[in-house]
Amino acid sequence: MGDRPVILIETHIWVWWVQGDPRLTGLQDAFLAAHESTGIGVSTITLWEVAKLVEHGRLTLPTAIEEWYNVALKYPGIQLVDLSPAIAAESTRLPGQFHADPADQIIVATSRVLRCPLVSSDGRIRRYEHVVHGP
């Protein structure tokens, strides 16, 4: 694996992959499998998003959150991507129109700074033309 991931996955894609959720499409699953050896990035903000979803009852995990992180972060190819000064700055100046969700802004900015495709099923992110999309 290289120093940086080749693709970045959005929060729900990571959760769906780890949970074996059928909402992960066959194309997305194949794309993830194809990049296990080259690096699949997960933004650190994604850890917070998963915890908030659990806190607000919008996501139920089979184990305590810390145990789930331990398993999910060991999935093939997963690389945790820290919030860098460049990503933080980019999140505040995304070109065009993007919604106000700060976590999504950081995830999109991470994809832009790393120059890697972002795998997401979120319609608001999929419609954003200033990021390279995976399946």
N, CA, C and O atoms as a GROMACS GRO file, in nm:
protein
  540
    1MET      N    1   0.083  -0.118   0.000
    1MET     CA    2   0.000   0.000   0.000
    1MET      C    3   0.088   0.124   0.000
    1MET      O    4   0.195   0.125   0.061
    2GLY      N    5   0.043   0.228  -0.068
    2GLY     CA    6   0.118   0.352  -0.075
    2GLY      C    7   0.101   0.437   0.048
    2GLY      O    8   0.040   0.394   0.147
    3ASP      N    9   0.155   0.558   0.041
    3ASP     CA   10   0.147   0.650   0.155
    3ASP      C   11   0.009   0.712   0.170
    3ASP      O   12  -0.029   0.755   0.279
    4ARG      N   13  -0.065   0.716   0.061
    4ARG     CA   14  -0.199   0.774   0.068
    4ARG      C   15  -0.296   0.684  -0.005
    4ARG      O   16  -0.257   0.609  -0.094
    5PRO      N   17  -0.424   0.689   0.034
    5PRO     CA   18  -0.523   0.602  -0.032
    5PRO      C   19  -0.546   0.642  -0.176
    5PRO      O   20  -0.522   0.757  -0.215
    6VAL      N   21  -0.592   0.547  -0.254
    6VAL     CA   22  -0.621   0.571  -0.395
    6VAL      C   23  -0.767   0.613  -0.413
    6VAL      O   24  -0.801   0.682  -0.509
    7ILE      N   25  -0.854   0.569  -0.320
    7ILE     CA   26  -0.994   0.611  -0.322
    7ILE      C   27  -1.032   0.653  -0.180
    7ILE      O   28  -0.964   0.619  -0.082
    8LEU      N   29  -1.142   0.727  -0.170
    8LEU     CA   30  -1.196   0.770  -0.041
    8LEU      C   31  -1.340   0.723  -0.036
    8LEU      O   32  -1.412   0.734  -0.135
    9ILE      N   33  -1.383   0.672   0.079
    9ILE     CA   34  -1.522   0.630   0.092
    9ILE      C   35  -1.594   0.716   0.195
    9ILE      O   36  -1.540   0.753   0.298
   10GLU      N   37  -1.719   0.745   0.162
   10GLU     CA   38  -1.804   0.827   0.247
   10GLU      C   39  -1.857   0.742   0.362
   10GLU      O   40  -1.851   0.619   0.355
   11THR      N   41  -1.906   0.804   0.465
   11THR     CA   42  -1.946   0.737   0.589
   11THR      C   43  -2.039   0.618   0.565
   11THR      O   44  -2.010   0.508   0.612
   12HIS      N   45  -2.148   0.639   0.495
   12HIS     CA   46  -2.244   0.529   0.480
   12HIS      C   47  -2.188   0.414   0.398
   12HIS      O   48  -2.225   0.299   0.421
   13ILE      N   49  -2.099   0.441   0.303
   13ILE     CA   50  -2.036   0.334   0.224
   13ILE      C   51  -1.952   0.245   0.317
   13ILE      O   52  -1.957   0.123   0.307
   14TRP      N   53  -1.877   0.308   0.406
   14TRP     CA   54  -1.794   0.232   0.501
   14TRP      C   55  -1.883   0.145   0.591
   14TRP      O   56  -1.856   0.026   0.610
   15VAL      N   57  -1.988   0.205   0.646
   15VAL     CA   58  -2.078   0.131   0.734
   15VAL      C   59  -2.144   0.017   0.658
   15VAL      O   60  -2.150  -0.096   0.707
   16TRP      N   61  -2.194   0.045   0.539
   16TRP     CA   62  -2.260  -0.059   0.461
   16TRP      C   63  -2.164  -0.174   0.430
   16TRP      O   64  -2.202  -0.291   0.438
   17TRP      N   65  -2.039  -0.140   0.394
   17TRP     CA   66  -1.940  -0.242   0.361
   17TRP      C   67  -1.913  -0.333   0.482
   17TRP      O   68  -1.916  -0.455   0.471
   18VAL      N   69  -1.888  -0.270   0.596
   18VAL     CA   70  -1.856  -0.345   0.718
   18VAL      C   71  -1.977  -0.427   0.765
   18VAL      O   72  -1.961  -0.540   0.812
   19GLN      N   73  -2.096  -0.371   0.752
   19GLN     CA   74  -2.217  -0.437   0.802
   19GLN      C   75  -2.275  -0.537   0.701
   19GLN      O   76  -2.370  -0.608   0.733
   20GLY      N   77  -2.218  -0.543   0.580
   20GLY     CA   78  -2.275  -0.632   0.479
   20GLY      C   79  -2.413  -0.588   0.435
   20GLY      O   80  -2.499  -0.671   0.403
   21ASP      N   81  -2.436  -0.457   0.433
   21ASP     CA   82  -2.566  -0.400   0.401
   21ASP      C   83  -2.593  -0.412   0.251
   21ASP      O   84  -2.506  -0.380   0.170
   22PRO      N   85  -2.712  -0.459   0.213
   22PRO     CA   86  -2.744  -0.475   0.071
   22PRO      C   87  -2.754  -0.343  -0.007
   22PRO      O   88  -2.761  -0.344  -0.129
   23ARG      N   89  -2.756  -0.230   0.063
   23ARG     CA   90  -2.758  -0.102  -0.007
   23ARG      C   91  -2.625  -0.073  -0.076
   23ARG      O   92  -2.619   0.011  -0.166
   24LEU      N   93  -2.517  -0.140  -0.036
   24LEU     CA   94  -2.390  -0.129  -0.106
   24LEU      C   95  -2.407  -0.204  -0.238
   24LEU      O   96  -2.431  -0.324  -0.239
   25THR      N   97  -2.395  -0.133  -0.348
   25THR     CA   98  -2.418  -0.196  -0.478
   25THR      C   99  -2.306  -0.293  -0.512
   25THR      O  100  -2.196  -0.285  -0.457
   26GLY      N  101  -2.335  -0.383  -0.602
   26GLY     CA  102  -2.234  -0.477  -0.649
   26GLY      C  103  -2.116  -0.405  -0.711
   26GLY      O  104  -2.001  -0.446  -0.693
   27LEU      N  105  -2.144  -0.296  -0.784
   27LEU     CA  106  -2.037  -0.217  -0.846
   27LEU      C  107  -1.949  -0.152  -0.739
   27LEU      O  108  -1.827  -0.151  -0.751
   28GLN      N  109  -2.012  -0.098  -0.636
   28GLN     CA  110  -1.935  -0.036  -0.527
   28GLN      C  111  -1.851  -0.141  -0.454
   28GLN      O  112  -1.734  -0.118  -0.424
   29ASP      N  113  -1.911  -0.256  -0.426
   29ASP     CA  114  -1.839  -0.363  -0.358
   29ASP      C  115  -1.719  -0.410  -0.440
   29ASP      O  116  -1.610  -0.431  -0.386
   30ALA      N  117  -1.738  -0.425  -0.570
   30ALA     CA  118  -1.629  -0.466  -0.658
   30ALA      C  119  -1.520  -0.360  -0.664
   30ALA      O  120  -1.401  -0.392  -0.668
   31PHE      N  121  -1.560  -0.233  -0.663
   31PHE     CA  122  -1.464  -0.122  -0.666
   31PHE      C  123  -1.379  -0.123  -0.538
   31PHE      O  124  -1.258  -0.104  -0.544
   32LEU      N  125  -1.444  -0.146  -0.424
   32LEU     CA  126  -1.370  -0.153  -0.298
   32LEU      C  127  -1.273  -0.271  -0.300
   32LEU      O  128  -1.157  -0.257  -0.262
   33ALA      N  129  -1.321  -0.386  -0.344
   33ALA     CA  130  -1.236  -0.505  -0.350
   33ALA      C  131  -1.115  -0.481  -0.440
   33ALA      O  132  -1.005  -0.526  -0.411
   34ALA      N  133  -1.136  -0.410  -0.550
   34ALA     CA  134  -1.028  -0.382  -0.645
   34ALA      C  135  -0.923  -0.287  -0.588
   34ALA      O  136  -0.812  -0.279  -0.639
   35HIS      N  137  -0.959  -0.214  -0.482
   35HIS     CA  138  -0.866  -0.116  -0.425
   35HIS      C  139  -0.813  -0.153  -0.287
   35HIS      O  140  -0.746  -0.073  -0.222
   36GLU      N  141  -0.842  -0.274  -0.242
   36GLU     CA  142  -0.794  -0.317  -0.110
   36GLU      C  143  -0.642  -0.314  -0.102
   36GLU      O  144  -0.587  -0.284   0.004
   37SER      N  145  -0.574  -0.343  -0.210
   37SER     CA  146  -0.428  -0.347  -0.207
   37SER      C  147  -0.364  -0.210  -0.230
   37SER      O  148  -0.246  -0.192  -0.204
   38THR      N  149  -0.443  -0.114  -0.279
   38THR     CA  150  -0.386   0.018  -0.310
   38THR      C  151  -0.429   0.126  -0.211
   38THR      O  152  -0.372   0.235  -0.211
   39GLY      N  153  -0.527   0.099  -0.130
   39GLY     CA  154  -0.565   0.193  -0.024
   39GLY      C  155  -0.703   0.251  -0.038
   39GLY      O  156  -0.738   0.310  -0.140
   40ILE      N  157  -0.782   0.233   0.068
   40ILE     CA  158  -0.918   0.285   0.076
   40ILE      C  159  -0.921   0.382   0.195
   40ILE      O  160  -0.910   0.342   0.310
   41GLY      N  161  -0.936   0.509   0.165
   41GLY     CA  162  -0.931   0.611   0.268
   41GLY      C  163  -1.064   0.630   0.339
   41GLY      O  164  -1.171   0.627   0.278
   42VAL      N  165  -1.055   0.651   0.470
   42VAL     CA  166  -1.168   0.688   0.554
   42VAL      C  167  -1.124   0.812   0.631
   42VAL      O  168  -1.027   0.808   0.706
   43SER      N  169  -1.197   0.921   0.612
   43SER     CA  170  -1.165   1.046   0.683
   43SER      C  171  -1.190   1.030   0.832
   43SER      O  172  -1.283   0.961   0.874
   44THR      N  173  -1.107   1.095   0.913
   44THR     CA  174  -1.129   1.089   1.058
   44THR      C  175  -1.265   1.146   1.097
   44THR      O  176  -1.321   1.105   1.199
   45ILE      N  177  -1.320   1.238   1.018
   45ILE     CA  178  -1.452   1.294   1.049
   45ILE      C  179  -1.558   1.184   1.040
   45ILE      O  180  -1.664   1.194   1.102
   46THR      N  181  -1.530   1.080   0.963
   46THR     CA  182  -1.623   0.968   0.949
   46THR      C  183  -1.642   0.896   1.082
   46THR      O  184  -1.752   0.849   1.112
   47LEU      N  185  -1.536   0.886   1.162
   47LEU     CA  186  -1.548   0.824   1.294
   47LEU      C  187  -1.650   0.900   1.378
   47LEU      O  188  -1.734   0.841   1.446
   48TRP      N  189  -1.640   1.032   1.373
   48TRP     CA  190  -1.733   1.117   1.447
   48TRP      C  191  -1.875   1.100   1.394
   48TRP      O  192  -1.970   1.092   1.472
   49GLU      N  193  -1.889   1.096   1.261
   49GLU     CA  194  -2.022   1.080   1.202
   49GLU      C  195  -2.087   0.949   1.245
   49GLU      O  196  -2.206   0.948   1.279
   50VAL      N  197  -2.013   0.841   1.244
   50VAL     CA  198  -2.068   0.712   1.288
   50VAL      C  199  -2.114   0.722   1.434
   50VAL      O  200  -2.224   0.678   1.467
   51ALA      N  201  -2.032   0.780   1.519
   51ALA     CA  202  -2.067   0.795   1.660
   51ALA      C  203  -2.193   0.880   1.678
   51ALA      O  204  -2.278   0.849   1.761
   52LYS      N  205  -2.206   0.986   1.600
   52LYS     CA  206  -2.324   1.073   1.609
   52LYS      C  207  -2.449   1.001   1.560
   52LYS      O  208  -2.556   1.016   1.619
   53LEU      N  209  -2.436   0.921   1.454
   53LEU     CA  210  -2.551   0.844   1.406
   53LEU      C  211  -2.598   0.746   1.513
   53LEU      O  212  -2.718   0.730   1.534
   54VAL      N  213  -2.504   0.682   1.580
   54VAL     CA  214  -2.539   0.591   1.690
   54VAL      C  215  -2.603   0.670   1.804
   54VAL      O  216  -2.707   0.630   1.857
   55GLU      N  217  -2.542   0.781   1.841
   55GLU     CA  218  -2.594   0.864   1.950
   55GLU      C  219  -2.740   0.905   1.927
   55GLU      O  220  -2.821   0.904   2.019
   56HIS      N  221  -2.771   0.940   1.803
   56HIS     CA  222  -2.905   0.989   1.770
   56HIS      C  223  -3.002   0.879   1.728
   56HIS      O  224  -3.113   0.907   1.682
   57GLY      N  225  -2.959   0.752   1.742
   57GLY     CA  226  -3.047   0.640   1.713
   57GLY      C  227  -3.072   0.617   1.565
   57GLY      O  228  -3.167   0.547   1.529
   58ARG      N  229  -2.990   0.675   1.478
   58ARG     CA  230  -3.007   0.658   1.333
   58ARG      C  231  -2.925   0.542   1.279
   58ARG      O  232  -2.936   0.507   1.162
   59LEU      N  233  -2.842   0.482   1.366
   59LEU     CA  234  -2.760   0.367   1.329
   59LEU      C  235  -2.745   0.277   1.451
   59LEU      O  236  -2.715   0.324   1.560
   60THR      N  237  -2.767   0.149   1.431
   60THR     CA  238  -2.747   0.051   1.537
   60THR      C  239  -2.633  -0.040   1.494
   60THR      O  240  -2.636  -0.098   1.385
   61LEU      N  241  -2.534  -0.051   1.578
   61LEU     CA  242  -2.419  -0.136   1.549
   61LEU      C  243  -2.430  -0.265   1.632
   61LEU      O  244  -2.494  -0.266   1.737
   62PRO      N  245  -2.366  -0.373   1.585
   62PRO     CA  246  -2.375  -0.501   1.658
   62PRO      C  247  -2.290  -0.505   1.784
   62PRO      O  248  -2.304  -0.598   1.865
   63THR      N  249  -2.202  -0.407   1.803
   63THR     CA  250  -2.113  -0.403   1.920
   63THR      C  251  -2.104  -0.258   1.968
   63THR      O  252  -2.159  -0.167   1.907
   64ALA      N  253  -2.034  -0.240   2.078
   64ALA     CA  254  -2.005  -0.104   2.125
   64ALA      C  255  -1.924  -0.031   2.016
   64ALA      O  256  -1.851  -0.094   1.940
   65ILE      N  257  -1.939   0.099   2.010
   65ILE     CA  258  -1.877   0.178   1.904
   65ILE      C  259  -1.725   0.156   1.896
   65ILE      O  260  -1.670   0.145   1.787
   66GLU      N  261  -1.659   0.150   2.012
   66GLU     CA  262  -1.514   0.130   2.010
   66GLU      C  263  -1.474  -0.004   1.950
   66GLU      O  264  -1.376  -0.014   1.877
   67GLU      N  265  -1.552  -0.108   1.982
   67GLU     CA  266  -1.526  -0.240   1.926
   67GLU      C  267  -1.552  -0.239   1.775
   67GLU      O  268  -1.477  -0.298   1.698
   68TRP      N  269  -1.660  -0.171   1.734
   68TRP     CA  270  -1.692  -0.162   1.591
   68TRP      C  271  -1.578  -0.093   1.517
   68TRP      O  272  -1.536  -0.138   1.411
   69TYR      N  273  -1.526   0.017   1.574
   69TYR     CA  274  -1.412   0.087   1.511
   69TYR      C  275  -1.294  -0.009   1.495
   69TYR      O  276  -1.231  -0.013   1.389
   70ASN      N  277  -1.264  -0.086   1.599
   70ASN     CA  278  -1.150  -0.179   1.593
   70ASN      C  279  -1.163  -0.277   1.478
   70ASN      O  280  -1.065  -0.306   1.409
   71VAL      N  281  -1.282  -0.327   1.456
   71VAL     CA  282  -1.306  -0.420   1.344
   71VAL      C  283  -1.304  -0.345   1.211
   71VAL      O  284  -1.236  -0.386   1.117
   72ALA      N  285  -1.378  -0.236   1.203
   72ALA     CA  286  -1.396  -0.164   1.077
   72ALA      C  287  -1.266  -0.103   1.026
   72ALA      O  288  -1.244  -0.095   0.905
   73LEU      N  289  -1.180  -0.060   1.116
   73LEU     CA  290  -1.052   0.000   1.074
   73LEU      C  291  -0.951  -0.104   1.029
   73LEU      O  292  -0.846  -0.070   0.974
   74LYS      N  293  -0.982  -0.233   1.052
   74LYS     CA  294  -0.894  -0.340   1.007
   74LYS      C  295  -0.941  -0.401   0.875
   74LYS      O  296  -0.881  -0.497   0.828
   75TYR      N  297  -1.046  -0.346   0.817
   75TYR     CA  298  -1.092  -0.399   0.688
   75TYR      C  299  -0.981  -0.382   0.586
   75TYR      O  300  -0.901  -0.288   0.594
   76PRO      N  301  -0.976  -0.472   0.488
   76PRO     CA  302  -0.866  -0.469   0.390
   76PRO      C  303  -0.849  -0.333   0.322
   76PRO      O  304  -0.943  -0.278   0.264
   77GLY      N  305  -0.728  -0.281   0.330
   77GLY     CA  306  -0.694  -0.158   0.261
   77GLY      C  307  -0.729  -0.029   0.332
   77GLY      O  308  -0.691   0.079   0.287
   78ILE      N  309  -0.802  -0.037   0.443
   78ILE     CA  310  -0.847   0.086   0.510
   78ILE      C  311  -0.729   0.166   0.563
   78ILE      O  312  -0.641   0.114   0.631
   79GLN      N  313  -0.731   0.294   0.529
   79GLN     CA  314  -0.633   0.390   0.580
   79GLN      C  315  -0.710   0.509   0.638
   79GLN      O  316  -0.789   0.571   0.567
   80LEU      N  317  -0.687   0.539   0.763
   80LEU     CA  318  -0.751   0.654   0.826
   80LEU      C  319  -0.679   0.780   0.779
   80LEU      O  320  -0.557   0.790   0.788
   81VAL      N  321  -0.756   0.877   0.728
   81VAL     CA  322  -0.700   1.001   0.674
   81VAL      C  323  -0.729   1.113   0.773
   81VAL      O  324  -0.844   1.149   0.795
   82ASP      N  325  -0.624   1.168   0.831
   82ASP     CA  326  -0.639   1.276   0.928
   82ASP      C  327  -0.682   1.407   0.863
   82ASP      O  328  -0.662   1.429   0.743
   83LEU      N  329  -0.740   1.492   0.944
   83LEU     CA  330  -0.776   1.626   0.899
   83LEU      C  331  -0.649   1.711   0.900
   83LEU      O  332  -0.596   1.743   1.006
   84SER      N  333  -0.603   1.746   0.782
   84SER     CA  334  -0.480   1.825   0.770
   84SER      C  335  -0.516   1.973   0.753
   84SER      O  336  -0.632   2.005   0.725
   85PRO      N  337  -0.419   2.063   0.770
   85PRO     CA  338  -0.446   2.204   0.744
   85PRO      C  339  -0.497   2.228   0.602
   85PRO      O  340  -0.587   2.310   0.581
   86ALA      N  341  -0.442   2.157   0.504
   86ALA     CA  342  -0.486   2.174   0.364
   86ALA      C  343  -0.632   2.132   0.346
   86ALA      O  344  -0.708   2.199   0.277
   87ILE      N  345  -0.670   2.021   0.409
   87ILE     CA  346  -0.809   1.975   0.398
   87ILE      C  347  -0.903   2.071   0.470
   87ILE      O  348  -1.010   2.104   0.418
   88ALA      N  349  -0.864   2.116   0.588
   88ALA     CA  350  -0.948   2.212   0.661
   88ALA      C  351  -0.970   2.339   0.579
   88ALA      O  352  -1.082   2.388   0.571
   89ALA      N  353  -0.864   2.390   0.520
   89ALA     CA  354  -0.876   2.513   0.438
   89ALA      C  355  -0.963   2.486   0.316
   89ALA      O  356  -1.051   2.566   0.283
   90GLU      N  357  -0.939   2.374   0.247
   90GLU     CA  358  -1.016   2.342   0.126
   90GLU      C  359  -1.164   2.328   0.158
   90GLU      O  360  -1.248   2.365   0.076
   91SER      N  361  -1.199   2.276   0.275
   91SER     CA  362  -1.340   2.257   0.312
   91SER      C  363  -1.415   2.389   0.322
   91SER      O  364  -1.538   2.391   0.315
   92THR      N  365  -1.344   2.498   0.337
   92THR     CA  366  -1.408   2.630   0.349
   92THR      C  367  -1.415   2.705   0.217
   92THR      O  368  -1.473   2.813   0.210
   93ARG      N  369  -1.358   2.646   0.112
   93ARG     CA  370  -1.359   2.716  -0.018
   93ARG      C  371  -1.387   2.621  -0.135
   93ARG      O  372  -1.327   2.633  -0.242
   94LEU      N  373  -1.477   2.529  -0.112
   94LEU     CA  374  -1.517   2.438  -0.219
   94LEU      C  375  -1.580   2.518  -0.332
   94LEU      O  376  -1.666   2.603  -0.307
   95PRO      N  377  -1.539   2.493  -0.456
   95PRO     CA  378  -1.595   2.570  -0.567
   95PRO      C  379  -1.742   2.534  -0.592
   95PRO      O  380  -1.788   2.426  -0.555
   96GLY      N  381  -1.813   2.625  -0.656
   96GLY     CA  382  -1.952   2.600  -0.690
   96GLY      C  383  -2.041   2.598  -0.567
   96GLY      O  384  -2.006   2.653  -0.462
   97GLN      N  385  -2.155   2.533  -0.582
   97GLN     CA  386  -2.252   2.524  -0.473
   97GLN      C  387  -2.239   2.389  -0.404
   97GLN      O  388  -2.246   2.284  -0.468
   98PHE      N  389  -2.219   2.392  -0.273
   98PHE     CA  390  -2.217   2.269  -0.194
   98PHE      C  391  -2.293   2.295  -0.066
   98PHE      O  392  -2.292   2.407  -0.015
   99HIS      N  393  -2.359   2.194  -0.012
   99HIS     CA  394  -2.443   2.213   0.106
   99HIS      C  395  -2.359   2.241   0.231
   99HIS      O  396  -2.236   2.229   0.230
  100ALA      N  397  -2.427   2.278   0.338
  100ALA     CA  398  -2.360   2.332   0.457
  100ALA      C  399  -2.317   2.227   0.560
  100ALA      O  400  -2.267   2.264   0.666
  101ASP      N  401  -2.334   2.099   0.533
  101ASP     CA  402  -2.295   1.996   0.629
  101ASP      C  403  -2.142   1.993   0.641
  101ASP      O  404  -2.074   1.956   0.546
  102PRO      N  405  -2.088   2.032   0.758
  102PRO     CA  406  -1.943   2.041   0.771
  102PRO      C  407  -1.871   1.907   0.752
  102PRO      O  408  -1.761   1.904   0.696
  103ALA      N  409  -1.931   1.797   0.795
  103ALA     CA  410  -1.866   1.667   0.778
  103ALA      C  411  -1.855   1.633   0.629
  103ALA      O  412  -1.750   1.588   0.583
  104ASP      N  413  -1.962   1.655   0.554
  104ASP     CA  414  -1.957   1.630   0.410
  104ASP      C  415  -1.857   1.723   0.342
  104ASP      O  416  -1.787   1.683   0.249
  105GLN      N  417  -1.849   1.847   0.389
  105GLN     CA  418  -1.751   1.940   0.332
  105GLN      C  419  -1.608   1.888   0.353
  105GLN      O  420  -1.525   1.896   0.263
  106ILE      N  421  -1.581   1.835   0.472
  106ILE     CA  422  -1.448   1.782   0.501
  106ILE      C  423  -1.419   1.658   0.416
  106ILE      O  424  -1.309   1.642   0.365
  107ILE      N  425  -1.519   1.571   0.401
  107ILE     CA  426  -1.499   1.451   0.321
  107ILE      C  427  -1.473   1.487   0.175
  107ILE      O  428  -1.382   1.432   0.113
  108VAL      N  429  -1.550   1.579   0.120
  108VAL     CA  430  -1.530   1.622  -0.019
  108VAL      C  431  -1.394   1.691  -0.032
  108VAL      O  432  -1.321   1.667  -0.129
  109ALA      N  433  -1.360   1.776   0.063
  109ALA     CA  434  -1.230   1.844   0.059
  109ALA      C  435  -1.116   1.743   0.066
  109ALA      O  436  -1.013   1.761   0.000
  110THR      N  437  -1.132   1.639   0.145
  110THR     CA  438  -1.030   1.534   0.155
  110THR      C  439  -1.009   1.468   0.019
  110THR      O  440  -0.895   1.447  -0.024
  111SER      N  441  -1.118   1.435  -0.047
  111SER     CA  442  -1.109   1.375  -0.180
  111SER      C  443  -1.038   1.469  -0.278
  111SER      O  444  -0.956   1.424  -0.359
  112ARG      N  445  -1.071   1.597  -0.271
  112ARG     CA  446  -1.010   1.695  -0.362
  112ARG      C  447  -0.860   1.712  -0.334
  112ARG      O  448  -0.779   1.714  -0.426
  113VAL      N  449  -0.824   1.724  -0.207
  113VAL     CA  450  -0.682   1.743  -0.171
  113VAL      C  451  -0.600   1.620  -0.206
  113VAL      O  452  -0.488   1.632  -0.256
  114LEU      N  453  -0.654   1.501  -0.181
  114LEU     CA  454  -0.582   1.378  -0.212
  114LEU      C  455  -0.588   1.342  -0.360
  114LEU      O  456  -0.517   1.253  -0.408
  115ARG      N  457  -0.676   1.412  -0.433
  115ARG     CA  458  -0.696   1.386  -0.576
  115ARG      C  459  -0.733   1.239  -0.600
  115ARG      O  460  -0.674   1.171  -0.685
  116CYS      N  461  -0.832   1.193  -0.524
  116CYS     CA  462  -0.876   1.055  -0.540
  116CYS      C  463  -1.029   1.052  -0.550
  116CYS      O  464  -1.096   1.138  -0.495
  117PRO      N  465  -1.083   0.952  -0.620
  117PRO     CA  466  -1.228   0.941  -0.633
  117PRO      C  467  -1.295   0.918  -0.498
  117PRO      O  468  -1.240   0.855  -0.408
  118LEU      N  469  -1.415   0.972  -0.486
  118LEU     CA  470  -1.496   0.958  -0.366
  118LEU      C  471  -1.613   0.865  -0.396
  118LEU      O  472  -1.690   0.889  -0.490
  119VAL      N  473  -1.625   0.759  -0.318
  119VAL     CA  474  -1.736   0.665  -0.334
  119VAL      C  475  -1.845   0.705  -0.236
  119VAL      O  476  -1.824   0.705  -0.114
  120SER      N  477  -1.962   0.739  -0.290
  120SER     CA  478  -2.074   0.784  -0.209
  120SER      C  479  -2.205   0.751  -0.280
  120SER      O  480  -2.210   0.746  -0.403
  121SER      N  481  -2.308   0.728  -0.202
  121SER     CA  482  -2.443   0.712  -0.258
  121SER      C  483  -2.530   0.832  -0.220
  121SER      O  484  -2.648   0.835  -0.255
  122ASP      N  485  -2.472   0.929  -0.150
  122ASP     CA  486  -2.544   1.049  -0.109
  122ASP      C  487  -2.569   1.137  -0.233
  122ASP      O  488  -2.475   1.181  -0.298
  123GLY      N  489  -2.695   1.160  -0.263
  123GLY     CA  490  -2.732   1.238  -0.382
  123GLY      C  491  -2.671   1.376  -0.385
  123GLY      O  492  -2.631   1.423  -0.492
  124ARG      N  493  -2.663   1.442  -0.270
  124ARG     CA  494  -2.605   1.577  -0.267
  124ARG      C  495  -2.458   1.574  -0.304
  124ARG      O  496  -2.410   1.665  -0.372
  125ILE      N  497  -2.387   1.472  -0.260
  125ILE     CA  498  -2.246   1.459  -0.295
  125ILE      C  499  -2.232   1.412  -0.439
  125ILE      O  500  -2.146   1.462  -0.512
  126ARG      N  501  -2.315   1.318  -0.482
  126ARG     CA  502  -2.307   1.265  -0.619
  126ARG      C  503  -2.332   1.375  -0.723
  126ARG      O  504  -2.276   1.371  -0.833
  127ARG      N  505  -2.415   1.474  -0.688
  127ARG     CA  506  -2.444   1.583  -0.783
  127ARG      C  507  -2.336   1.690  -0.785
  127ARG      O  508  -2.337   1.776  -0.874
  128TYR      N  509  -2.246   1.688  -0.691
  128TYR     CA  510  -2.141   1.791  -0.684
  128TYR      C  511  -2.038   1.763  -0.792
  128TYR      O  512  -1.974   1.658  -0.792
  129GLU      N  513  -2.023   1.856  -0.883
  129GLU     CA  514  -1.940   1.834  -1.001
  129GLU      C  515  -1.792   1.862  -0.981
  129GLU      O  516  -1.713   1.840  -1.072
  130HIS      N  517  -1.754   1.911  -0.864
  130HIS     CA  518  -1.614   1.948  -0.841
  130HIS      C  519  -1.536   1.843  -0.762
  130HIS      O  520  -1.438   1.875  -0.696
  131VAL      N  521  -1.582   1.720  -0.770
  131VAL     CA  522  -1.511   1.608  -0.709
  131VAL      C  523  -1.522   1.490  -0.806
  131VAL      O  524  -1.623   1.474  -0.875
  132VAL      N  525  -1.419   1.408  -0.809
  132VAL     CA  526  -1.422   1.288  -0.892
  132VAL      C  527  -1.498   1.181  -0.816
  132VAL      O  528  -1.469   1.154  -0.700
  133HIS      N  529  -1.596   1.122  -0.883
  133HIS     CA  530  -1.682   1.022  -0.818
  133HIS      C  531  -1.642   0.881  -0.856
  133HIS      O  532  -1.608   0.854  -0.971
  134GLY      N  533  -1.645   0.793  -0.758
  134GLY     CA  534  -1.636   0.650  -0.784
  134GLY      C  535  -1.778   0.600  -0.809
  134GLY      O  536  -1.871   0.681  -0.816
  135PRO      N  537  -1.796   0.470  -0.820
  135PRO     CA  538  -1.932   0.418  -0.846
  135PRO      C  539  -2.025   0.439  -0.727
  135PRO      O  540  -2.142   0.400  -0.733
   0.00000   0.00000   0.00000
